[in-house]
Amino acid sequence: MKTSITAIVFFFTAFTGFSQANDPFLTFPIELKFFQAQKTNQYNVLRWLAPCTSDFAAFEVQHSADNKTFSVLHSFTADQIRCAEPFDYTDLQRREGTNYYRIKLTTPANTSVNSFIVAVLNGSKGFALNALLPSLVRSTAVLSISSAETDRLQLTVTDISGKRYTVRQEQLSAGTNQVQLNLQSLPSGQYVLQASNSKGEQQQLRFLKQ
């Protein structure tokens, strides 16, 4: 099943909205329900929902041009009542190339995690694999893909020895797409998800099947 949208939306349990290194935070008191990024004619618009069980939560909107070094665009604190509603942030500075965004979530105890990273493509071509969540797959997972244009994508799942398990075609819309993958039949182990568009551009990411 695939849903094509102009912004990414994830509906997961608490830990799956965080970056892969932080998956163990099962009791983190801020639950990232969704995080989306959308390119408009002039600006990039972010939207997320992160209800908390603590008295308040602190948020940092972070941006990167290289997906390595992030800078803070905006920071604020919200109480538990406000966290029950979505937040919006508009990046008024349109930058050339690919823009990467993430949200840092911090508790009153000053513990924090980063969300997964969402790419906004300002060019006329290309695609990016944002994240496969959860990174430790039990049965199903959702793949976030940003595309600069309407395109066709081939997804292939192989194990680390190169044995092919799954091949499927997906139609992408310009913007960010989410694709639900049923990986329940895969044996436990490490896998590579390879993506190739109609122009032969390729990207891949690794994941673990429990």
C-alpha positions as CSV (number, residue, x, y, z in Angstrom):
1,M,0.0,0.0,0.0
2,K,1.3,3.5,-0.9
3,T,0.0,6.9,0.0
4,S,1.4,9.8,-2.0
5,I,1.3,13.2,-0.3
6,T,3.1,16.5,-0.4
7,A,4.3,16.1,3.1
8,I,5.4,13.2,5.1
9,V,3.2,12.0,7.9
10,F,4.0,9.1,10.3
11,F,1.6,7.6,12.9
12,F,3.7,5.4,15.1
13,T,4.4,4.5,18.7
14,A,6.7,6.8,20.7
15,F,10.1,5.5,19.7
16,T,9.6,5.0,16.0
17,G,9.6,8.7,15.2
18,F,13.1,9.2,16.5
19,S,16.3,8.8,14.7
20,Q,17.7,5.2,14.4
21,A,20.3,5.7,17.1
22,N,17.6,6.5,19.6
23,D,15.1,3.6,19.0
24,P,15.7,2.3,22.6
25,F,13.9,5.3,24.1
26,L,10.7,3.4,24.7
27,T,9.7,5.4,27.8
28,F,10.6,8.8,26.5
29,P,7.7,11.1,27.7
30,I,7.4,13.0,24.4
31,E,5.7,11.0,21.6
32,L,6.3,12.1,18.0
33,K,3.1,11.3,16.3
34,F,4.1,12.8,12.9
35,F,6.6,15.1,11.3
36,Q,6.1,16.5,7.9
37,A,7.9,19.0,5.6
38,Q,6.4,20.6,2.6
39,K,7.8,22.9,-0.1
40,T,5.6,25.8,-1.1
41,N,6.2,28.4,-3.8
42,Q,8.3,30.5,-1.6
43,Y,9.0,28.7,1.7
44,N,9.5,25.4,3.4
45,V,6.8,24.6,5.9
46,L,7.3,22.0,8.8
47,R,4.5,20.5,10.8
48,W,4.6,18.0,13.7
49,L,2.6,16.6,16.6
50,A,4.4,15.6,19.8
51,P,2.1,15.1,22.8
52,C,3.9,14.7,26.1
53,T,3.2,13.1,29.5
54,S,5.6,15.6,31.2
55,D,4.6,19.1,32.4
56,F,6.2,20.6,29.3
57,A,8.5,19.9,26.4
58,A,11.1,21.9,24.6
59,F,11.6,21.9,20.8
60,E,14.4,22.9,18.5
61,V,13.8,23.2,14.8
62,Q,17.2,22.3,13.1
63,H,18.4,22.7,9.5
64,S,21.3,21.3,7.6
65,A,22.5,21.8,4.0
66,D,24.7,18.6,4.1
67,N,22.8,16.3,6.4
68,K,25.8,16.4,8.8
69,T,26.0,19.8,10.5
70,F,22.7,21.1,11.9
71,S,22.0,24.6,13.1
72,V,19.1,25.8,15.2
73,L,16.4,27.8,13.3
74,H,14.0,28.2,16.2
75,S,13.4,27.0,19.7
76,F,10.5,27.2,22.1
77,T,8.8,25.5,25.1
78,A,5.2,24.3,25.3
79,D,3.1,22.9,28.1
80,Q,1.3,19.6,28.1
81,I,-2.0,21.1,26.9
82,R,-0.3,22.9,24.0
83,C,1.6,19.8,23.0
84,A,-1.7,18.0,22.3
85,E,-2.1,20.2,19.2
86,P,0.2,20.2,16.1
87,F,3.0,22.7,15.8
88,D,3.9,24.6,12.6
89,Y,7.1,26.3,11.6
90,T,7.8,28.2,8.3
91,D,11.4,28.5,7.1
92,L,11.4,31.8,5.3
93,Q,14.8,31.3,3.8
94,R,14.6,29.2,0.6
95,R,18.0,27.6,0.0
96,E,19.3,26.0,-3.1
97,G,19.8,22.3,-3.3
98,T,18.5,19.9,-0.7
99,N,17.4,21.1,2.7
100,Y,17.4,18.7,5.7
101,Y,15.3,19.2,8.8
102,R,14.9,17.6,12.2
103,I,13.3,18.3,15.5
104,K,15.1,18.0,18.8
105,L,12.7,17.1,21.7
106,T,13.8,17.8,25.2
107,T,12.2,16.8,28.5
108,P,12.1,18.8,31.8
109,A,14.8,16.5,33.0
110,N,17.0,17.8,30.1
111,T,17.1,14.5,28.3
112,S,16.6,14.8,24.5
113,V,16.3,12.9,21.3
114,N,16.3,13.9,17.7
115,S,13.5,13.1,15.2
116,F,14.2,11.4,11.9
117,I,15.5,13.7,9.2
118,V,13.2,14.9,6.4
119,A,14.7,16.2,3.1
120,V,13.1,19.0,1.1
121,L,14.3,19.0,-2.5
122,N,14.4,22.4,-4.1
123,G,15.8,21.2,-7.4
124,S,13.9,19.9,-10.4
125,K,15.0,16.3,-10.2
126,G,16.3,13.7,-7.8
127,F,15.0,11.8,-4.8
128,A,16.0,11.1,-1.2
129,L,15.3,8.2,1.2
130,N,14.5,10.0,4.4
131,A,14.0,7.0,6.8
132,L,12.7,3.5,7.3
133,L,10.8,3.4,10.5
134,P,11.1,1.5,12.7
135,S,14.8,0.7,11.9
136,L,14.4,-2.6,13.8
137,V,11.6,-4.2,11.8
138,R,9.2,-6.8,13.2
139,S,6.6,-7.0,10.5
140,T,5.8,-3.8,8.7
141,A,7.7,-0.5,8.2
142,V,7.1,2.8,6.5
143,L,9.6,4.2,4.1
144,S,9.7,8.0,3.7
145,I,10.8,9.2,0.3
146,S,11.2,12.8,-0.9
147,S,11.0,13.4,-4.7
148,A,11.6,16.6,-6.7
149,E,9.2,15.4,-9.4
150,T,6.6,12.8,-10.3
151,D,8.6,9.6,-11.0
152,R,8.7,5.8,-10.9
153,L,10.8,4.1,-8.3
154,Q,11.9,0.5,-8.0
155,L,12.4,-0.9,-4.5
156,T,14.5,-4.0,-4.0
157,V,15.3,-5.7,-0.7
158,T,18.3,-7.9,-0.5
159,D,20.3,-9.5,2.4
160,I,23.9,-8.7,2.9
161,S,25.0,-11.6,0.7
162,G,23.0,-10.1,-2.2
163,K,20.1,-12.5,-2.2
164,R,17.0,-10.8,-3.5
165,Y,13.8,-11.1,-1.5
166,T,11.4,-8.3,-2.7
167,V,11.1,-6.2,-5.8
168,R,8.2,-3.7,-6.2
169,Q,7.4,-0.6,-8.3
170,E,6.1,2.6,-6.7
171,Q,4.8,5.8,-8.3
172,L,6.1,8.9,-6.6
173,S,4.5,12.3,-6.4
174,A,6.5,15.5,-6.3
175,G,7.1,16.2,-2.6
176,T,7.3,13.6,0.2
177,N,5.8,10.1,-0.1
178,Q,5.3,7.4,2.4
179,V,5.3,3.7,1.4
180,Q,4.2,0.9,3.7
181,L,6.3,-2.2,3.4
182,N,5.2,-5.7,4.6
183,L,8.5,-7.4,5.6
184,Q,7.0,-10.0,7.9
185,S,8.1,-12.9,5.8
186,L,11.8,-11.9,5.9
187,P,14.1,-14.1,8.1
188,S,15.8,-12.3,11.0
189,G,18.9,-10.6,9.9
190,Q,20.4,-7.5,8.2
191,Y,19.1,-6.2,4.9
192,V,19.7,-3.6,2.3
193,L,16.8,-1.6,0.8
194,Q,17.8,-0.3,-2.7
195,A,15.8,2.3,-4.6
196,S,16.3,3.3,-8.3
197,N,14.3,5.9,-10.2
198,S,13.5,6.1,-13.9
199,K,16.8,8.1,-14.5
200,G,18.9,5.3,-13.0
201,E,19.7,7.3,-9.8
202,Q,20.1,5.0,-6.9
203,Q,20.0,5.2,-3.1
204,Q,20.0,2.6,-0.4
205,L,19.7,2.1,3.4
206,R,20.2,-0.8,5.7
207,F,17.8,-2.2,8.3
208,L,17.5,-5.1,10.7
209,K,14.7,-7.6,10.7
210,Q,13.9,-9.1,14.1
